[in-house]
């Protein structure tokens, strides 16, 4: 890896972290519950991207496996949370 590759990957990671920060701000300030749920989902997606990028930078394939698993948990958690918000009760 050259220094240009490392700086490009660093800039990419910083931009992704900036987007995650904006998603966290929306999760706190969101005017509706759906905005907050969407912001948490976006933050989870940014986490998956960061994990995949770290796996690529460090040449570790295990990070990609963890990223895929976290993406699945993020999706299922979002669906479950939206179903709960829609019905306002558990196990229906």
C-alpha positions in Angstrom: 0.0 0.0 0.0 1.3 3.4 -0.9 0.8 6.5 1.2 -1.7 7.8 -1.4 -3.9 4.7 -0.8 -3.7 5.2 3.0 -4.6 8.8 2.8 -7.5 8.0 0.5 -8.8 5.4 2.9 -8.4 7.7 5.8 -10.4 10.4 4.0 -13.0 7.9 3.2 -13.2 6.7 6.8 -13.5 10.3 8.1 -16.3 11.1 5.7 -18.2 8.0 6.8 -17.7 8.9 10.4 -18.9 12.4 9.6 -22.1 10.9 8.1 -22.5 8.7 11.2 -22.2 11.8 13.4 -24.9 13.5 11.4 -27.1 10.4 11.8 -26.6 10.5 15.6 -27.6 14.1 15.6 -30.8 13.3 13.7 -31.5 10.4 16.1 -31.4 12.8 19.0 -33.2 15.7 17.4 -35.6 13.8 15.1 -39.1 15.3 15.1 -40.8 11.9 14.8 -40.1 8.4 16.0 -39.6 7.2 12.4 -36.9 9.8 11.8 -35.1 8.5 14.9 -35.4 4.9 13.8 -34.1 5.7 10.3 -31.2 7.6 11.8 -30.3 4.6 14.0 -30.5 2.4 10.9 -28.2 4.8 9.0 -25.7 4.8 11.9 -25.7 0.9 11.8 -25.1 1.0 8.1 -22.2 3.3 8.5 -20.8 1.0 11.2 -21.0 -1.9 8.7 -19.1 0.2 6.1 -16.4 1.2 8.6 -16.0 -2.5 9.6 -15.7 -3.5 6.0 -13.2 -0.7 5.3 -11.1 -1.7 8.3 -11.1 -5.3 7.1 -9.9 -4.1 3.7 -7.2 -1.8 5.1 -5.9 -4.4 7.5 -6.3 -7.3 5.0 -8.5 -9.2 7.5 -11.4 -11.2 6.1 -12.9 -11.7 9.6 -14.0 -8.1 9.7 -16.1 -8.6 6.6 -17.8 -11.6 8.3 -18.6 -9.5 11.3 -19.8 -6.6 9.1 -22.2 -8.9 7.3 -23.5 -10.3 10.6 -23.9 -6.8 12.0 -25.8 -5.8 8.9 -28.2 -8.7 9.4 -28.8 -7.8 13.1 -29.2 -4.1 12.1 -31.9 -5.0 9.5 -33.8 -7.3 11.9 -33.6 -4.8 14.7 -35.0 -2.0 12.5 -37.8 -4.2 11.3 -38.7 -5.3 14.8 -38.5 -1.7 16.2 -40.7 -0.4 13.4 -43.3 -3.1 14.0 -43.2 -2.3 17.7 -43.7 1.5 17.0 -46.5 0.7 14.6 -48.5 -1.5 17.0 -47.2 -0.1 20.4 -47.2 -3.6 22.0 -44.9 -6.6 22.1 -45.6 -10.0 20.6 -48.6 -9.5 18.5 
